[in-house]
């Protein structure tokens, strides 16, 4: 019995606590080791399987030197939809094209809406790759087709359609702009929220008037997405409107407005953040201080790039 076999037996034993540090045994599995993992995985208690995927995701986020992609791909066909969705979500950095048909299949045919939504959102990573010529045109067309089909599928849940729209947002094509506009004016709240999110992913100043309008929305979710979008678009015209959200009634909106100002930069953003260094709310003071430091670092890096021969 190999050391991996020993660990798999330990991992499957629910009478023993799951030790996060030992999950590194599942990094970079060979084809033979994947077979061993597959033979054990299905017999493990569903709650334990979900716990393992969640722990793996946490370890991978904090330790990029570990590669759990083989294990996570093995878990996508899991009988438990929670595990399937969690495995897809945990593959957020994986950009190899072998994942594309798996995600398309899940978006097309998985019986669980949460899994379909996770698959749609994960395809957005490949849309972004395609936008910068990092993907084969045939693969990109296949992704575009399935996402557009999903958005226009009246029988699909609103959440899955919304995630598909967010995924397509990074694609700078006129027909994608039309899809965003249709969702934005659809009267469906969830689709409008995702439309504003997609505006940000487009990084297109065309959407700036709509984004600025939603910065003043009565809806906190729309203000949050608009602030995020403003930061991604990066136009300094949004800075004064973001400044007014620093003391928003919603803490998440406050935080994202400060982050967006740091991303945009410029004198208006710096002034708005500097004024918060004396804010009576310690959380806002610290966030503003970190945002200013981030702006200074970005400026120093830009200066260094300019000095390169």
N, C-alpha and C positions, 0 to 999 in steps of 0.2 A: 504494500500500500504506500503510495507516494504521500508527501507532505500535504499536497493539495487534497488528496482523497481524505486524509485525516481531518483536514479543516472542513471539508464539505460535510462530513459526518457530524462534526461539532456544530456547524452552522445550522444543520437540520434539526438538531436536538433542542426543542423548545424548553426543556427543563434547565438549560444552561443559558445564562445571559449572553446576548449578542455583543461581542467585544469589537468596537469600532476599529481599533488599531489592527486587528487581524484581517479586516476586509481587504487590506492591501494584497492578500493572497490571490485576490480575484483580478488583479491588474495584469494586463497584457497576456491573456491566456492564449496558448497555442491551439491549433485545430483539435489536437487530441484532448487537451484539457477542456476545451469547449464541450466535447462529447461527454466527458465525465460530469461536467457541470449540468448539462442538459438532462442526464439520466437521474440526477438527484433532485433537481429543482422542482419538478412537478409534484413530488411527494411531500414537499415542505408545506407546513401550515400556511394558509393564505395571509394571515396577519403577519406572520414572520417574513414571508416573501416581500410584503409591502414595506416592512420595517427595514429589510436589507437594502432595497432600492433607495429608500429615503436616506439611509446612512451613507450609501455609496455616493449619492448625489452631493451630500455635504462634504465628504472626504475629497471628492474630485474638485469641488469649488475652491477648497482651501489648499489643495496640493496638486497643482497642474502636472506634476511629473508622473502621476498615476494615470493609467489609461484603462478605463473599465468598459470601453465601447463594446468589446466582444460579449461581455456578460449582459450588458443592457440590450443589445440587439437580440440576444437569445430570449430575453424576457418580454419582448414586444408581443409575441403570440400568447402570452399568459392567459389562463382561463379567467382570471380576475381582472375586470376592466380598470380597477384602481391601479393595479400593478402595470398594466399596459400603458396607461396614461403617464404614470410616474416614470417608467422607463424611457418613454419618448421625451419627456421633459428633461430628464437627466442627460440626454444626449445633445444638449444645447450647443456644445462646441464641436460636435462631429460634423465634418464637411465632406466626407467621402461619398461618392455618387452611389455606392451600393445601398445607401439608406433611402434614396429617392423612391424607388419602386415600392419599398416597404411602406413608406409614409403615404404614398398615393393609394395603395391598396387599403390602408386603414381608413383614409378619408372617404374612399369610395364605399367600403363594405363593412366597416366595424359596426356592430349593433349598438354600441354605447356612444352617446353624443359627446361625452367628455373626452373619449379617446379620439373621436373624429376632430374635435376642436383642438386637441393637442397636436394631432398630425398636421392640421391646417397651419397652425402657428409655427410648427417646426419647419414647414416648407418655406416659410418666409426667409429663413437663413439662406436657402439656396436661390431664392429670388434675388436677394442682395448680391450674392456671388455672381449671378448671371448679369446683373446690372453693370458689373465691372469686368465683364468678359472672363469670369473665373469658372464658367460652366459651359458644357457643350450646348450649342443652340438647340439640339433635339431634346435634351433634358429640360432645358428652360421652357420650351414650347409645351412639353407634357405637363409641367408644373403649372404654367399659366392656364392651360386648358382646364385642368381639374379644379383649380381655385376659382376661375370665372364661372364654371359650371355650378360649383357649390354656392357661390354668391347669388346666382340667379335661380336657384332651386327653391321654389316656394314651399316645398314639402320639408325642407331641411329646417332644423331649429335655428332660431335667431342667433344663438351663441356661436354655433359652428359657422354660419354665414358671416358673422362679424369677425371671427378669427381669420377666415379666409380673406376678407377685405384687408385686414391689418397686414397679412402676409404679402399681399400684392402691392401694398402701398409704396414700396421702394422702387417699383418698376416705372420708369419714365416713358410711358407710352400714352398717347391720347386716349385710347380706350380705357386705360386704367383711371385716368383723370375723370372720365365720364362715370365710371363705376363709383368713384369716391363722391362725386357731386350728387349722383342719384341717391346714394345712401345718406348723405348729409341732409338732403331735403325730403327724405322719405317719410318723416313723421314718426319713425320707429326710434325710440330713445337709444336702444342698444346699438343700432346701426349708425346713428349719428355720433355716438361716442367713438366707435371704431373708425368712422370716417375722419374725425379729427386726429385720431392716432395715426391713421394712414397719411394724412397731410404732413405730419411730422416726419414720418419715414421717407416721404418723397424728397425732403429737404428742398422743396420748391417754394420760392417766395411768392409764386402765384397765389398760394393759399393764405398768405399773411393777413389780408383783411378779415377772412373768416376766422382765423385763429385768434386775432385780436378781439373780434366780437365775442368769442366764447370765453376769453379771459374775464369777461364781465358777466358771464352767465350766472343765473340764480342757482344753477345746478353744480354742486361741488365736483362731481365726477367729470363734467365737461370742463370746468376750470382747470382741474388737474391735468387732463389730456391736452388742453390748449397750452398750458404752461410747458409741458413736456415737448409739445410740437414746436413751440416758439424757440426753445433751446436748440432743437435739432435743425430748424431752418436757419437760425443764427443771424437774423437781421436785427440790427441795432434799433430799428423803429419800434420793436416790441418791448424794449427795456423799460420805458416809463410805465407801461401797462403792467408789466411783471412786478415792478416796484410796489404797486398798489396792493399786490397779493401777499406781500411779505407778512402782513399782519392779518391775513385772512382768518376767518372763523374756523377753518378746517386746517389742522396741523399738517396733513399730507400736502395740501395745496401750498402752504407756507414753504415747506421743505423743497418742493419741486420748483417753486418760483425762484428760490435762492440758487438752486443748482442751475436753472436755465440762465439766470443772469451771469453766472460764472462762465457758462458755455458761450454766451453771446459776446461778453467782453465789451470794451469800449468805455468811454468816460461816463456815460449815463449809468451804465451798470455798476461801475466802480463806485460812483457817488452814492447810488442807492444802497449798496452793500455797506459802505463806510458809515452811513448814517445809522446803521443797525448795530454798530459796535457798542452803542450806549443803550440799546433796547432793554427795557426792564425784564424781558423774558430771556433767561440764561440760554435756553435752547436756541433761540434765534441769534443771540450774540455769537455763540460758538459756531453755528452754521455759517453765519456771515464771515466770520474770521477764516474759516476753512475755505470758503468760496473765494475770498480775496487771495489767499495763499495759492489756490489753484490757478487763478488768473495770472498771478505773478510768475508761477512756474511755467505756464503756457507761454507767457511773454518772453521769458528767458530762453526757452527752447526755440521759439521763433527767431529771436535775435541770433542765437547760435547757428541756426540754419542759414540765416542771411550772411553770416560771416564766413561760411564755408566757401572755399575757392571753387 
